[in-house]
Amino acid sequence: MDPSWLWIPFTLIAAGGQVARNVMQRGLTAELGTVGATHVRFLFGFPFALIFLAGVLAMSGQTLPVPPAAFWPWVLAGALTQIVATALMLAVMNSRSFVVTTAYLKTEPIQVAVFGFVFLGDLLSPMMIAAILIATAGVFVMSFRASRDGAAGSVTPTLLGLLAGGLFAMSAVGFRGGILTLGDVGFVMAATFTLAVGLVLQATLLSVYLLVRSPQVLRAIAVAWRRSLLAGFTGAAASQFWFLAFALATAASVRTLALVEVLFAQAMSLLVFKQRTSLREALGIVMVVVGVLLLIRAH
């Protein structure tokens, strides 16, 4: 069976899992702080990533790949930018609605396309470029709104949200770069191994940082271990599917299809946070859907 099309269901599953994880992390921010809630994703995620890797090893009969030297800079860059991006995302969620924060982050595909072309040589067809532009324009339509007095809202959350999107773009390119350096080990092994290494690095770095700067946050995380465990599993499972998609398609294609997160977030925002959808947001959603459909057709 030709696995090249599997990046589509992998991305859709990952997008749904990521929205669920973001909801859980947002709920932990008030209790653990921004850095603490960020750390939950990695500290409680890496054991599941190791379980996934053990499962792949057992089912495939393969041995662990020996990564080349080029693997480590890519994965370290992906890991560090993802940590900062996650912290910024949670900070923005404290001042904007869940769905609008998600929209800020989904300005990422254009940046991914540029980074992917510059650093990885990923090429895009004219239809794929059109899909990225239409879907991202839809995100901008959703994102910019006026405050109650009719003036423009604070620009700080917008800038932080766009910065977070850029860092997530760099993270996606970094992890895809790491996967590609592993060569002919099979896309499942390459994705799963890279995920496990990335999460172990992230959990170690943030644990050391918190141990030195804010040990009380680590204690609070330990107290909230039940909810943190679920968030960690959801995040690791979503990341597993992200990495599988990255192994099969360009980072720009994956991140553009991932704009369906905005639709998932819209449903979550209505059902969980009771935040209504404006006409402007509805128009943006339509544009996102059109862009995603064009992208799938282009492939």
Buried (B, 14 or more C-beta within 10 A) or exposed (E): EEEEEBBBEBBBBBBBBBBBBBBBBBBBBEBBBBBBBBBBBBBBBBBBBBEBBEEBBEEEEBEEBEBEEEBBEBBBBBBBBBBBBBBBBBBBBEBBBBBBBBBBBBBBBBBBBBBBBEBBEBEBEEEBBBBBBBBBBBBBBBBBBEEEEEEEBEEEBBEBBBBBBBBBBBBBBBBBBBBBBBEEBBBBBBBBBBBBBBBBBBBBBBBEBBEEEBEEBBEBBEEBEEBBBBBBBBBBBBBBBBBBBBBBBBBBBBBBBBBBBBBBBBEBBBEEEEBEBEEBBEEBBEBBBBBBEBBBEBB
